[in-house]
Structure formats: C-alpha cells, structure tokens
Amino acid sequence: MAEMFTESQVAELASRRLWRSLLASRLLDEASAGFPPEAVELDAAWQSFCKRHRIDPEAPASVPPEFIGCPADRLKEVVEREVRVAKWKRAVFGPGAEAHFEKRKPNLDRVVYSLLRVKDAGLARELWFRIKEGEATFAELAPDYASGNEVYTAGIVGPAAFGAMHPALAGVLRSARPGELLKPFAVAEWFLVARVEHQLPVEFDEAVTHQMIEELAAQWLETRTHGRPTE
C-alpha cells in the first residue's frame, strides 16, 4: 500500500500547521494588548491555576505536562496571557454572542429518544406495530433488534445534540412531540423506529455564552490564518 504522503509533503504540512499556530498566537497577543488584567483578576486566575495543577502558588517548582518547555518561574506570565486574551474575547465577541447563539440554537438543542435500527423495511414496520399495540417495548426489543450502543441502553439514545446527528434523523426528531411513536422511516441504509422521550432546548446561560464567544473568536482567527505564508 502506497504511503499517503511523502516525507516532503509531511514536512510541508507540519510547517504550515506551525506557521498558522505561530500566526494565531501573534494575532491574539496583538489584539489583546489593550486588555491587561486587573491585579485581583490575575491573582484569582493564578490561584485557580495552581490549585488545578497542584503546584505551590508562592514558589512553583514543577511544570504541568501541558506546559512542558515553559520555565516554572514564567508560568504566571502564561496565566496573565490567558486572562488578557479572555478579556479581549469577551469584550469583542460578547456583544454578538446571543445573536450567534440564536443561529446555532437549532443544532445545539438536544433530544433523548428511543431507537431501533434494522435493515429491512418490513421488519421495521412489524416492530413499530408491536410497540404501538403494546405487545412489546423498546427495552424488550433492543437486545435483538437495535444496533450500536442502543443494544446496551434499552434502546435509549442521548441526550444528543441535533447538530451531531444525521440531518434526516434530526429533521424527523425535531418536529416530533415527546412521547410520539414515529412511523418507520429511512435514514441512509437503515430503517428506523423511534420515539422522542424528551426535548431539551439549550438555554443561553453563562456556559453557552462562553462557548459562543469561543466559536466567534475561532472564526475570527480562521479568517486571518487561512492564507498561506508569504515566501
């Protein structure tokens, strides 16, 4: 079997990744230069960092594995940079976080559902009929007729984000009511029998706000690092 990449191609790919990583780091430093942390912010972040990595905040003697290569006495500078960049992100992208959330919400909402997946349309209809008539439950049928992890979870799937599933499946489940047993439908090579158990709309809370800000910042960086380095 031929190698996917030659040594020179691998080296070029690594070079591009390194270039983009360095460019992204420089862009973040330049953009966040005007957002220095207050002393209280830096102290809180440093104490949290030391607690998380179990190092002495007064005299750090060790370096966490993910910071190998950074001298122990420079760790506080790393934390200061993280706080500075985080302040810049919130100041610049925070105002647009809710609008971004509204666009993303259909894919972020989650659902818990029961599922049987089979390859035969006639079998799918038979299973649907047995459940509909109360002759069997998803949990009883799952060991013999489910596929994937549903075999071990009594047919239950989720909570699963709509954006992480097949678009055809997401479309059907999104429009279903909780407790509704759906007629068999096809997704790719499978015939599915499903019932929505719970709809779990995502809320615009602090954690989601942070996620939206990070996504917007990542988009900002992507547009500025996508080009090739100049010769």
TORPA-4810 file (N, C-alpha, C, O; in nm, 3 decimals):
<nodes>
NODE_1_0.084_-0.121_0.000_0.000_0.000_0.000_0.087_0.125_0.000_0.176_0.139_0.084_M
NODE_2_0.063_0.214_-0.093_0.144_0.335_-0.104_0.120_0.427_0.015_0.010_0.433_0.070_A
NODE_3_0.227_0.498_0.053_0.213_0.594_0.162_0.122_0.708_0.118_0.122_0.747_0.001_E
NODE_4_0.045_0.760_0.213_-0.048_0.868_0.181_0.027_0.997_0.147_-0.012_1.069_0.056_M
NODE_5_0.136_1.025_0.221_0.212_1.146_0.198_0.361_1.112_0.191_0.408_1.021_0.259_F
NODE_6_0.433_1.185_0.107_0.579_1.171_0.104_0.637_1.247_0.223_0.568_1.323_0.290_T
NODE_7_0.765_1.224_0.249_0.830_1.293_0.361_0.828_1.444_0.340_0.807_1.519_0.435_E
NODE_8_0.848_1.488_0.217_0.848_1.633_0.191_0.709_1.692_0.211_0.697_1.806_0.257_S
NODE_9_0.604_1.616_0.176_0.468_1.664_0.195_0.434_1.672_0.344_0.370_1.767_0.389_Q
NODE_10_0.478_1.571_0.419_0.456_1.573_0.565_0.525_1.693_0.626_0.469_1.761_0.712_V
NODE_11_0.649_1.719_0.582_0.724_1.833_0.635_0.653_1.964_0.602_0.648_2.055_0.684_A
NODE_12_0.599_1.974_0.479_0.529_2.096_0.439_0.402_2.117_0.521_0.372_2.229_0.563_E
NODE_13_0.327_2.006_0.543_0.206_2.017_0.624_0.239_2.060_0.766_0.171_2.145_0.823_L
NODE_14_0.344_2.001_0.823_0.385_2.039_0.959_0.427_2.184_0.963_0.397_2.256_1.059_A
NODE_15_0.496_2.229_0.857_0.540_2.368_0.852_0.421_2.463_0.847_0.422_2.567_0.912_S
NODE_16_0.319_2.427_0.770_0.201_2.512_0.760_0.127_2.517_0.893_0.081_2.622_0.937_R
NODE_17_0.115_2.401_0.957_0.047_2.399_1.087_0.121_2.484_1.188_0.060_2.559_1.265_R
NODE_18_0.255_2.473_1.189_0.336_2.553_1.281_0.322_2.701_1.249_0.307_2.783_1.340_L
NODE_19_0.326_2.735_1.120_0.313_2.875_1.081_0.180_2.931_1.127_0.174_3.041_1.183_W
NODE_20_0.071_2.856_1.104_-0.061_2.905_1.143_-0.074_2.916_1.294_-0.137_3.008_1.345_R
NODE_21_-0.013_2.821_1.367_-0.017_2.828_1.512_0.056_2.951_1.563_0.008_3.021_1.652_S
NODE_22_0.173_2.977_1.506_0.250_3.095_1.548_0.179_3.224_1.510_0.177_3.320_1.587_L
NODE_23_0.119_3.225_1.390_0.046_3.344_1.347_-0.074_3.369_1.437_-0.101_3.483_1.475_L
NODE_24_-0.147_3.262_1.471_-0.263_3.277_1.559_-0.221_3.333_1.694_-0.288_3.420_1.750_A
NODE_25_-0.110_3.281_1.748_-0.062_3.329_1.877_-0.025_3.476_1.870_-0.055_3.553_1.962_S
NODE_26_0.041_3.516_1.762_0.080_3.657_1.748_-0.042_3.746_1.731_-0.048_3.854_1.790_R
NODE_27_-0.139_3.702_1.653_-0.261_3.780_1.635_-0.334_3.801_1.767_-0.383_3.911_1.795_L
NODE_28_-0.342_3.697_1.847_-0.409_3.708_1.977_-0.334_3.804_2.069_-0.396_3.884_2.139_L
NODE_29_-0.201_3.796_2.067_-0.123_3.887_2.151_-0.143_4.032_2.109_-0.158_4.121_2.193_D
NODE_30_-0.143_4.056_1.979_-0.160_4.193_1.931_-0.300_4.246_1.960_-0.317_4.360_2.001_E
NODE_31_-0.400_4.161_1.938_-0.539_4.205_1.956_-0.572_4.231_2.102_-0.650_4.320_2.135_A
NODE_32_-0.511_4.152_2.190_-0.548_4.162_2.333_-0.456_4.253_2.412_-0.470_4.264_2.534_S
NODE_33_-0.362_4.318_2.344_-0.263_4.400_2.416_-0.327_4.509_2.501_-0.271_4.548_2.603_A
NODE_34_-0.442_4.558_2.460_-0.507_4.667_2.534_-0.602_4.621_2.642_-0.683_4.699_2.691_G
NODE_35_-0.593_4.494_2.681_-0.685_4.440_2.782_-0.609_4.373_2.897_-0.633_4.257_2.927_F
NODE_36_-0.518_4.446_2.961_-0.442_4.386_3.072_-0.535_4.353_3.188_-0.627_4.429_3.216_P
NODE_37_-0.512_4.242_3.256_-0.598_4.206_3.370_-0.571_4.293_3.492_-0.458_4.337_3.515_P
NODE_38_-0.675_4.317_3.568_-0.657_4.383_3.697_-0.583_4.288_3.791_-0.584_4.166_3.771_E
NODE_39_-0.519_4.346_3.892_-0.441_4.264_3.985_-0.526_4.155_4.049_-0.481_4.042_4.066_A
NODE_40_-0.651_4.189_4.085_-0.737_4.093_4.150_-0.776_3.980_4.054_-0.791_3.865_4.095_V
NODE_41_-0.794_4.015_3.926_-0.827_3.914_3.826_-0.710_3.818_3.807_-0.729_3.696_3.802_E
NODE_42_-0.591_3.872_3.797_-0.473_3.790_3.776_-0.448_3.699_3.896_-0.413_3.582_3.880_L
NODE_43_-0.465_3.755_4.017_-0.442_3.674_4.136_-0.541_3.558_4.145_-0.503_3.446_4.177_D
NODE_44_-0.667_3.586_4.116_-0.769_3.481_4.120_-0.738_3.372_4.017_-0.751_3.253_4.046_A
NODE_45_-0.698_3.414_3.897_-0.667_3.318_3.792_-0.545_3.235_3.827_-0.540_3.115_3.801_A
NODE_46_-0.445_3.300_3.888_-0.323_3.229_3.927_-0.351_3.128_4.037_-0.302_3.015_4.032_W
NODE_47_-0.430_3.167_4.135_-0.464_3.075_4.244_-0.542_2.955_4.189_-0.519_2.842_4.230_Q
NODE_48_-0.634_2.981_4.098_-0.712_2.874_4.039_-0.623_2.780_3.957_-0.638_2.658_3.962_S
NODE_49_-0.531_2.838_3.881_-0.439_2.759_3.801_-0.354_2.668_3.889_-0.338_2.549_3.859_F
NODE_50_-0.300_2.723_3.995_-0.214_2.645_4.085_-0.292_2.535_4.156_-0.241_2.424_4.173_C
NODE_51_-0.414_2.565_4.196_-0.497_2.464_4.260_-0.529_2.350_4.164_-0.525_2.233_4.201_K
NODE_52_-0.562_2.388_4.040_-0.599_2.288_3.939_-0.481_2.196_3.907_-0.500_2.076_3.884_R
NODE_53_-0.360_2.251_3.906_-0.242_2.172_3.870_-0.160_2.129_3.991_-0.053_2.070_3.977_H
NODE_54_-0.209_2.161_4.111_-0.145_2.117_4.235_0.000_2.162_4.244_0.091_2.082_4.266_R
NODE_55_0.020_2.292_4.226_0.152_2.350_4.242_0.146_2.463_4.343_0.039_2.519_4.368_I
NODE_56_0.261_2.496_4.402_0.268_2.600_4.504_0.261_2.737_4.439_0.349_2.772_4.361_D
NODE_57_0.157_2.816_4.469_0.145_2.948_4.405_0.256_3.046_4.445_0.284_3.141_4.372_P
NODE_58_0.318_3.023_4.560_0.423_3.113_4.607_0.557_3.083_4.542_0.636_3.174_4.517_E
NODE_59_0.583_2.956_4.515_0.711_2.918_4.455_0.695_2.792_4.372_0.737_2.684_4.412_A
NODE_60_0.633_2.805_4.256_0.612_2.687_4.172_0.744_2.623_4.131_0.832_2.688_4.074_P
NODE_61_0.757_2.495_4.160_0.881_2.425_4.129_0.865_2.325_4.017_0.963_2.276_3.961_A
NODE_62_0.741_2.295_3.983_0.716_2.199_3.877_0.630_2.263_3.768_0.566_2.366_3.790_S
NODE_63_0.630_2.200_3.652_0.553_2.250_3.537_0.455_2.141_3.495_0.496_2.028_3.471_V
NODE_64_0.324_2.174_3.486_0.227_2.074_3.441_0.266_2.019_3.303_0.328_2.090_3.224_P
NODE_65_0.231_1.893_3.275_0.272_1.829_3.149_0.238_1.909_3.024_0.317_1.913_2.930_P
NODE_66_0.121_1.976_3.023_0.083_2.050_2.903_0.161_2.181_2.886_0.146_2.250_2.786_E
NODE_67_0.246_2.214_2.985_0.326_2.337_2.976_0.476_2.306_2.974_0.559_2.393_3.002_F
NODE_68_0.508_2.181_2.939_0.648_2.143_2.930_0.720_2.236_2.832_0.671_2.263_2.722_I
NODE_69_0.837_2.283_2.873_0.912_2.376_2.790_0.904_2.518_2.843_0.984_2.603_2.806_G
NODE_70_0.806_2.543_2.929_0.793_2.675_2.992_0.857_2.670_3.130_0.819_2.586_3.212_C
NODE_71_0.955_2.757_3.159_1.017_2.758_3.292_0.911_2.783_3.400_0.816_2.858_3.379_P
NODE_72_0.929_2.720_3.514_0.832_2.732_3.623_0.810_2.878_3.663_0.698_2.916_3.697_A
NODE_73_0.916_2.959_3.659_0.901_3.098_3.701_0.834_3.185_3.595_0.813_3.305_3.617_D
NODE_74_0.799_3.126_3.480_0.729_3.201_3.376_0.582_3.160_3.365_0.508_3.212_3.282_R
NODE_75_0.540_3.067_3.451_0.402_3.019_3.443_0.301_3.130_3.467_0.195_3.132_3.405_L
NODE_76_0.334_3.221_3.556_0.240_3.329_3.585_0.218_3.417_3.463_0.109_3.471_3.444_K
NODE_77_0.321_3.430_3.379_0.305_3.507_3.256_0.208_3.437_3.161_0.131_3.502_3.090_E
NODE_78_0.213_3.304_3.161_0.121_3.226_3.079_-0.023_3.251_3.124_-0.112_3.271_3.042_V
NODE_79_-0.043_3.249_3.255_-0.176_3.272_3.310_-0.221_3.415_3.280_-0.337_3.437_3.245_V
NODE_80_-0.130_3.510_3.293_-0.164_3.650_3.263_-0.210_3.664_3.119_-0.305_3.737_3.090_E
NODE_81_-0.143_3.594_3.028_-0.182_3.600_2.887_-0.321_3.539_2.867_-0.402_3.594_2.792_R
NODE_82_-0.349_3.428_2.933_-0.479_3.364_2.920_-0.590_3.458_2.966_-0.696_3.466_2.903_E
NODE_83_-0.567_3.527_3.076_-0.667_3.621_3.128_-0.685_3.737_3.032_-0.797_3.781_3.005_V
NODE_84_-0.574_3.788_2.981_-0.579_3.902_2.888_-0.656_3.867_2.761_-0.741_3.943_2.716_R
NODE_85_-0.626_3.750_2.705_-0.695_3.707_2.584_-0.843_3.683_2.611_-0.928_3.717_2.528_V
NODE_86_-0.874_3.624_2.728_-1.014_3.600_2.763_-1.091_3.731_2.777_-1.207_3.739_2.736_A
NODE_87_-1.027_3.833_2.835_-1.093_3.965_2.848_-1.120_4.025_2.711_-1.227_4.080_2.686_K
NODE_88_-1.022_4.014_2.622_-1.040_4.066_2.486_-1.154_3.993_2.414_-1.238_4.057_2.351_W
NODE_89_-1.157_3.861_2.424_-1.262_3.784_2.358_-1.401_3.828_2.406_-1.492_3.848_2.326_K
NODE_90_-1.415_3.841_2.539_-1.546_3.878_2.593_-1.585_4.019_2.551_-1.701_4.045_2.521_R
NODE_91_-1.488_4.111_2.550_-1.517_4.249_2.514_-1.555_4.261_2.366_-1.646_4.336_2.330_A
NODE_92_-1.486_4.187_2.281_-1.506_4.199_2.136_-1.622_4.113_2.087_-1.704_4.158_2.007_V
NODE_93_-1.630_3.990_2.135_-1.728_3.896_2.082_-1.848_3.874_2.173_-1.948_3.816_2.132_F
NODE_94_-1.838_3.920_2.297_-1.950_3.904_2.390_-2.079_3.968_2.340_-2.185_3.907_2.350_G
NODE_95_-2.072_4.092_2.285_-2.195_4.156_2.237_-2.267_4.078_2.127_-2.389_4.091_2.112_P
NODE_96_-2.194_3.998_2.050_-2.257_3.922_1.943_-2.288_3.778_1.979_-2.334_3.701_1.895_G
NODE_97_-2.262_3.741_2.106_-2.278_3.601_2.146_-2.422_3.554_2.137_-2.449_3.442_2.093_A
NODE_98_-2.516_3.638_2.179_-2.656_3.595_2.179_-2.709_3.579_2.037_-2.784_3.485_2.009_E
NODE_99_-2.673_3.669_1.948_-2.717_3.657_1.809_-2.658_3.530_1.745_-2.725_3.461_1.669_A
NODE_100_-2.533_3.501_1.777_-2.470_3.379_1.727_-2.540_3.256_1.784_-2.559_3.157_1.714_H
NODE_101_-2.578_3.265_1.910_-2.650_3.155_1.975_-2.783_3.127_1.904_-2.819_3.011_1.883_F
NODE_102_-2.855_3.233_1.869_-2.984_3.214_1.803_-2.968_3.142_1.669_-3.055_3.064_1.630_E
NODE_103_-2.858_3.168_1.600_-2.833_3.098_1.474_-2.796_2.952_1.498_-2.833_2.864_1.421_K
NODE_104_-2.723_2.929_1.606_-2.672_2.795_1.635_-2.770_2.708_1.712_-2.756_2.586_1.716_R
NODE_105_-2.870_2.771_1.775_-2.958_2.700_1.867_-3.023_2.575_1.808_-3.028_2.473_1.877_K
NODE_106_-3.073_2.578_1.684_-3.134_2.455_1.631_-3.042_2.334_1.634_-3.088_2.221_1.651_P
NODE_107_-2.912_2.356_1.619_-2.817_2.245_1.624_-2.769_2.214_1.765_-2.720_2.105_1.791_N
NODE_108_-2.783_2.310_1.856_-2.739_2.289_1.994_-2.844_2.222_2.081_-2.812_2.152_2.177_L
NODE_109_-2.972_2.242_2.046_-3.079_2.177_2.122_-3.057_2.025_2.120_-3.004_1.970_2.024_D
NODE_110_-3.098_1.960_2.229_-3.074_1.817_2.242_-3.205_1.740_2.257_-3.311_1.798_2.284_R
NODE_111_-3.195_1.611_2.240_-3.312_1.525_2.249_-3.271_1.390_2.305_-3.160_1.342_2.281_V
NODE_112_-3.363_1.331_2.381_-3.348_1.192_2.426_-3.455_1.112_2.354_-3.572_1.150_2.355_V
NODE_113_-3.417_1.003_2.291_-3.514_0.927_2.214_-3.485_0.778_2.220_-3.372_0.736_2.244_Y
NODE_114_-3.589_0.698_2.198_-3.575_0.554_2.186_-3.560_0.519_2.039_-3.621_0.583_1.954_S
NODE_115_-3.478_0.417_2.010_-3.447_0.388_1.871_-3.422_0.240_1.847_-3.355_0.173_1.925_L
NODE_116_-3.478_0.192_1.737_-3.445_0.060_1.682_-3.402_0.081_1.539_-3.468_0.153_1.464_L
NODE_117_-3.290_0.019_1.499_-3.239_0.034_1.362_-3.227_-0.105_1.299_-3.157_-0.191_1.353_R
NODE_118_-3.293_-0.125_1.188_-3.285_-0.252_1.117_-3.265_-0.225_0.968_-3.283_-0.113_0.922_V
NODE_119_-3.228_-0.329_0.893_-3.201_-0.314_0.750_-3.321_-0.348_0.662_-3.317_-0.328_0.541_K
NODE_120_-3.428_-0.400_0.724_-3.543_-0.446_0.646_-3.665_-0.360_0.676_-3.703_-0.344_0.792_D
NODE_121_-3.727_-0.304_0.573_-3.842_-0.217_0.591_-3.960_-0.291_0.652_-4.030_-0.237_0.737_A
NODE_122_-3.982_-0.416_0.609_-4.093_-0.493_0.664_-4.075_-0.521_0.812_-4.171_-0.515_0.888_G
NODE_123_-3.954_-0.552_0.852_-3.926_-0.577_0.994_-3.947_-0.450_1.075_-4.001_-0.456_1.186_L
NODE_124_-3.904_-0.336_1.023_-3.921_-0.210_1.094_-4.070_-0.183_1.118_-4.109_-0.141_1.227_A
NODE_125_-4.153_-0.208_1.017_-4.297_-0.186_1.033_-4.355_-0.284_1.135_-4.443_-0.246_1.213_R
NODE_126_-4.309_-0.408_1.136_-4.357_-0.506_1.234_-4.323_-0.463_1.376_-4.406_-0.472_1.466_E
NODE_127_-4.199_-0.417_1.396_-4.158_-0.372_1.529_-4.238_-0.250_1.572_-4.280_-0.240_1.687_L
NODE_128_-4.258_-0.159_1.479_-4.338_-0.039_1.509_-4.480_-0.080_1.552_-4.533_-0.025_1.649_W
NODE_129_-4.540_-0.174_1.482_-4.675_-0.218_1.514_-4.680_-0.283_1.652_-4.774_-0.260_1.728_F
NODE_130_-4.580_-0.365_1.685_-4.577_-0.432_1.815_-4.567_-0.332_1.930_-4.630_-0.348_2.034_R
NODE_131_-4.488_-0.228_1.909_-4.478_-0.124_2.012_-4.607_-0.044_2.020_-4.656_-0.015_2.129_I
NODE_132_-4.661_-0.009_1.906_-4.784_0.071_1.900_-4.899_-0.001_1.970_-4.978_0.062_2.040_K
NODE_133_-4.908_-0.132_1.951_-5.017_-0.209_2.010_-4.989_-0.254_2.153_-5.072_-0.323_2.213_E
NODE_134_-4.876_-0.217_2.207_-4.844_-0.254_2.345_-4.798_-0.397_2.361_-4.794_-0.448_2.473_G
NODE_135_-4.762_-0.462_2.252_-4.718_-0.601_2.260_-4.572_-0.611_2.307_-4.531_-0.715_2.359_E
NODE_136_-4.496_-0.505_2.289_-4.355_-0.505_2.329_-4.311_-0.361_2.350_-4.378_-0.267_2.308_A
NODE_137_-4.198_-0.345_2.417_-4.140_-0.212_2.441_-4.005_-0.202_2.370_-3.948_-0.302_2.328_T
NODE_138_-3.956_-0.079_2.360_-3.822_-0.061_2.303_-3.719_-0.138_2.384_-3.629_-0.201_2.327_F
NODE_139_-3.732_-0.134_2.516_-3.635_-0.202_2.602_-3.635_-0.352_2.577_-3.529_-0.415_2.580_A
NODE_140_-3.752_-0.410_2.553_-3.761_-0.554_2.529_-3.707_-0.592_2.391_-3.651_-0.700_2.374_E
NODE_141_-3.725_-0.504_2.294_-3.683_-0.534_2.158_-3.537_-0.499_2.129_-3.476_-0.556_2.039_L
NODE_142_-3.484_-0.406_2.205_-3.349_-0.356_2.177_-3.242_-0.464_2.173_-3.159_-0.461_2.081_A
NODE_143_-3.238_-0.558_2.265_-3.130_-0.658_2.259_-3.126_-0.736_2.129_-3.019_-0.780_2.087_P
NODE_144_-3.240_-0.754_2.064_-3.245_-0.834_1.941_-3.250_-0.750_1.814_-3.207_-0.796_1.708_D
NODE_145_-3.301_-0.626_1.823_-3.325_-0.551_1.700_-3.259_-0.413_1.696_-3.271_-0.342_1.596_Y
NODE_146_-3.190_-0.374_1.801_-3.120_-0.246_1.799_-2.979_-0.265_1.742_-2.931_-0.378_1.730_A
NODE_147_-2.915_-0.155_1.709_-2.777_-0.158_1.663_-2.699_-0.052_1.740_-2.757_0.042_1.795_S
NODE_148_-2.568_-0.068_1.744_-2.487_0.028_1.817_-2.509_0.020_1.967_-2.545_-0.085_2.020_G
NODE_149_-2.487_0.132_2.033_-2.497_0.135_2.179_-2.639_0.114_2.230_-2.659_0.082_2.347_N
NODE_150_-2.739_0.133_2.142_-2.879_0.115_2.185_-2.905_-0.025_2.237_-2.997_-0.046_2.316_E
NODE_151_-2.822_-0.122_2.193_-2.837_-0.260_2.241_-2.819_-0.265_2.392_-2.884_-0.345_2.460_V
NODE_152_-2.730_-0.180_2.445_-2.695_-0.184_2.587_-2.769_-0.080_2.670_-2.753_-0.076_2.792_Y
NODE_153_-2.849_0.006_2.606_-2.917_0.113_2.679_-3.068_0.103_2.668_-3.139_0.203_2.678_T
NODE_154_-3.117_-0.018_2.646_-3.262_-0.041_2.632_-3.322_0.043_2.519_-3.439_0.081_2.525_A
NODE_155_-3.241_0.071_2.418_-3.289_0.148_2.303_-3.284_0.298_2.321_-3.319_0.371_2.229_G
NODE_156_-3.240_0.345_2.437_-3.237_0.490_2.464_-3.110_0.552_2.406_-3.001_0.497_2.421_I
NODE_157_-3.127_0.666_2.341_-3.014_0.742_2.287_-3.020_0.884_2.342_-3.127_0.945_2.348_V
NODE_158_-2.905_0.936_2.382_-2.899_1.075_2.424_-2.879_1.095_2.573_-2.864_1.000_2.650_G
NODE_159_-2.880_1.225_2.610_-2.912_1.342_2.528_-2.813_1.361_2.412_-2.692_1.351_2.431_P
NODE_160_-2.867_1.388_2.294_-2.787_1.407_2.175_-2.824_1.539_2.109_-2.942_1.572_2.095_A
NODE_161_-2.722_1.616_2.069_-2.746_1.743_2.001_-2.793_1.717_1.859_-2.740_1.629_1.791_A
NODE_162_-2.891_1.793_1.814_-2.941_1.776_1.678_-2.830_1.794_1.575_-2.828_1.727_1.472_F
NODE_163_-2.739_1.886_1.603_-2.632_1.913_1.509_-2.532_1.802_1.495_-2.452_1.802_1.402_G
NODE_164_-2.535_1.705_1.588_-2.437_1.597_1.585_-2.493_1.470_1.522_-2.424_1.368_1.518_A
NODE_165_-2.615_1.473_1.473_-2.675_1.354_1.415_-2.702_1.372_1.266_-2.689_1.482_1.213_M
NODE_166_-2.738_1.264_1.201_-2.769_1.269_1.059_-2.880_1.371_1.034_-2.979_1.372_1.106_H
NODE_167_-2.865_1.458_0.934_-2.965_1.562_0.910_-3.107_1.509_0.893_-3.203_1.572_0.938_P
NODE_168_-3.121_1.394_0.827_-3.254_1.338_0.808_-3.316_1.296_0.940_-3.435_1.319_0.963_A
NODE_169_-3.236_1.235_1.027_-3.285_1.195_1.159_-3.318_1.318_1.242_-3.421_1.322_1.310_L
NODE_170_-3.231_1.418_1.237_-3.255_1.541_1.313_-3.385_1.607_1.271_-3.462_1.654_1.355_A
NODE_171_-3.410_1.610_1.140_-3.532_1.673_1.091_-3.657_1.604_1.142_-3.755_1.671_1.178_G
NODE_172_-3.656_1.472_1.146_-3.773_1.397_1.193_-3.792_1.416_1.343_-3.903_1.443_1.389_V
NODE_173_-3.685_1.403_1.420_-3.696_1.412_1.566_-3.731_1.553_1.611_-3.804_1.571_1.709_L
NODE_174_-3.679_1.653_1.541_-3.703_1.792_1.582_-3.851_1.828_1.573_-3.900_1.910_1.651_R
NODE_175_-3.922_1.768_1.479_-4.063_1.802_1.459_-4.158_1.712_1.537_-4.280_1.730_1.532_S
NODE_176_-4.103_1.614_1.608_-4.188_1.519_1.682_-4.219_1.570_1.822_-4.142_1.646_1.880_A
NODE_177_-4.332_1.527_1.875_-4.371_1.560_2.012_-4.317_1.455_2.108_-4.306_1.338_2.070_R
NODE_178_-4.282_1.492_2.231_-4.239_1.393_2.330_-4.347_1.287_2.350_-4.465_1.320_2.366_P
NODE_179_-4.308_1.161_2.347_-4.400_1.051_2.363_-4.458_1.000_2.232_-4.527_0.899_2.230_G
NODE_180_-4.430_1.070_2.122_-4.486_1.032_1.993_-4.405_0.918_1.931_-4.285_0.930_1.910_E
NODE_181_-4.471_0.808_1.901_-4.409_0.695_1.832_-4.414_0.723_1.683_-4.521_0.733_1.624_L
NODE_182_-4.298_0.736_1.622_-4.290_0.773_1.481_-4.301_0.650_1.392_-4.248_0.543_1.423_L
NODE_183_-4.371_0.666_1.282_-4.378_0.557_1.185_-4.239_0.531_1.128_-4.159_0.624_1.118_K
NODE_184_-4.210_0.408_1.090_-4.077_0.375_1.037_-4.036_0.469_0.924_-4.117_0.503_0.838_P
NODE_185_-3.912_0.511_0.926_-3.859_0.600_0.822_-3.715_0.559_0.792_-3.647_0.497_0.874_F
NODE_186_-3.671_0.595_0.674_-3.538_0.554_0.628_-3.436_0.665_0.650_-3.463_0.782_0.626_A
NODE_187_-3.319_0.626_0.697_-3.203_0.714_0.708_-3.082_0.634_0.659_-3.044_0.534_0.719_V
NODE_188_-3.024_0.681_0.550_-2.913_0.609_0.486_-2.959_0.466_0.455_-3.061_0.447_0.390_A
NODE_189_-2.883_0.366_0.501_-2.919_0.227_0.469_-3.008_0.162_0.574_-3.039_0.044_0.565_E
NODE_190_-3.050_0.240_0.675_-3.128_0.186_0.786_-3.276_0.224_0.775_-3.313_0.324_0.713_W
NODE_191_-3.358_0.140_0.836_-3.499_0.172_0.860_-3.514_0.187_1.011_-3.478_0.098_1.088_F
NODE_192_-3.569_0.301_1.053_-3.571_0.337_1.194_-3.712_0.337_1.251_-3.808_0.377_1.185_L
NODE_193_-3.720_0.292_1.375_-3.840_0.308_1.457_-3.796_0.391_1.577_-3.704_0.352_1.648_V
NODE_194_-3.861_0.503_1.600_-3.814_0.593_1.704_-3.929_0.657_1.781_-4.041_0.666_1.731_A
NODE_195_-3.899_0.699_1.901_-3.994_0.774_1.984_-3.917_0.878_2.062_-3.820_0.846_2.131_R
NODE_196_-3.960_1.001_2.052_-3.896_1.108_2.130_-3.940_1.097_2.275_-4.059_1.094_2.305_V
NODE_197_-3.843_1.092_2.364_-3.873_1.085_2.507_-3.872_1.223_2.572_-3.962_1.258_2.648_E
NODE_198_-3.768_1.301_2.541_-3.757_1.435_2.600_-3.691_1.529_2.499_-3.592_1.494_2.436_H
NODE_199_-3.746_1.648_2.485_-3.682_1.756_2.411_-3.609_1.843_2.513_-3.667_1.881_2.615_Q
NODE_200_-3.483_1.875_2.487_-3.402_1.951_2.582_-3.346_2.077_2.515_-3.231_2.078_2.472_L
NODE_201_-3.428_2.182_2.508_-3.380_2.307_2.447_-3.264_2.365_2.528_-3.269_2.369_2.651_P
NODE_202_-3.161_2.408_2.460_-3.046_2.465_2.528_-3.078_2.608_2.571_-3.148_2.680_2.500_V
NODE_203_-3.028_2.647_2.687_-3.052_2.782_2.740_-2.928_2.868_2.720_-2.815_2.819_2.721_E
NODE_204_-2.950_2.997_2.703_-2.839_3.090_2.686_-2.785_3.129_2.824_-2.807_3.240_2.872_F
NODE_205_-2.713_3.035_2.885_-2.657_3.059_3.017_-2.510_3.098_3.005_-2.460_3.120_2.894_D
NODE_206_-2.441_3.106_3.117_-2.302_3.151_3.115_-2.212_3.055_3.039_-2.124_3.098_2.965_E
NODE_207_-2.235_2.925_3.056_-2.152_2.826_2.985_-2.171_2.836_2.834_-2.074_2.829_2.758_A
NODE_208_-2.295_2.853_2.790_-2.322_2.864_2.647_-2.269_2.997_2.594_-2.219_3.004_2.482_V
NODE_209_-2.280_3.103_2.673_-2.223_3.232_2.633_-2.074_3.217_2.606_-2.023_3.266_2.505_T
NODE_210_-2.005_3.149_2.697_-1.862_3.126_2.679_-1.834_3.047_2.551_-1.741_3.078_2.477_H
NODE_211_-1.915_2.944_2.527_-1.899_2.863_2.406_-1.916_2.947_2.280_-1.839_2.933_2.185_Q
NODE_212_-2.018_3.035_2.279_-2.042_3.118_2.163_-1.927_3.216_2.141_-1.886_3.239_2.027_M
NODE_213_-1.876_3.273_2.247_-1.763_3.366_2.236_-1.642_3.293_2.178_-1.573_3.347_2.092_I
NODE_214_-1.616_3.172_2.226_-1.503_3.095_2.175_-1.521_3.062_2.027_-1.425_3.065_1.951_E
NODE_215_-1.642_3.029_1.987_-1.667_2.999_1.846_-1.645_3.121_1.759_-1.585_3.111_1.651_E
NODE_216_-1.693_3.237_1.805_-1.674_3.360_1.727_-1.526_3.397_1.718_-1.479_3.441_1.613_L
NODE_217_-1.454_3.380_1.828_-1.311_3.409_1.827_-1.237_3.313_1.734_-1.144_3.354_1.663_A
NODE_218_-1.278_3.186_1.734_-1.215_3.088_1.645_-1.241_3.124_1.498_-1.153_3.107_1.414_A
NODE_219_-1.361_3.172_1.469_-1.392_3.215_1.332_-1.305_3.335_1.292_-1.255_3.343_1.180_Q
NODE_220_-1.289_3.427_1.385_-1.206_3.545_1.361_-1.063_3.504_1.328_-1.003_3.556_1.234_W
NODE_221_-1.010_3.410_1.405_-0.874_3.362_1.381_-0.864_3.288_1.248_-0.767_3.305_1.174_L
NODE_222_-0.965_3.205_1.219_-0.962_3.127_1.096_-0.953_3.215_0.973_-0.880_3.184_0.879_E
NODE_223_-1.027_3.325_0.973_-1.025_3.413_0.856_-0.890_3.482_0.839_-0.858_3.528_0.730_T
NODE_224_-0.812_3.489_0.946_-0.684_3.559_0.941_-0.564_3.466_0.929_-0.452_3.512_0.905_R
NODE_225_-0.585_3.337_0.945_-0.475_3.242_0.936_-0.493_3.142_0.824_-0.413_3.050_0.809_T
NODE_226_-0.598_3.159_0.745_-0.628_3.059_0.641_-0.534_3.069_0.522_-0.511_2.970_0.452_H
NODE_227_-0.480_3.188_0.500_-0.392_3.204_0.384_-0.259_3.136_0.403_-0.225_3.093_0.513_G
NODE_228_-0.183_3.128_0.296_-0.051_3.064_0.300_0.054_3.167_0.342_0.037_3.287_0.316_R
NODE_229_0.161_3.121_0.405_0.267_3.214_0.443_0.334_3.273_0.318_0.346_3.208_0.214_P
NODE_230_0.378_3.396_0.334_0.449_3.460_0.222_0.588_3.399_0.210_0.648_3.357_0.310_T
NODE_231_0.639_3.395_0.089_0.771_3.339_0.064_0.880_3.436_0.108_0.999_3.406_0.095_E
</nodes>
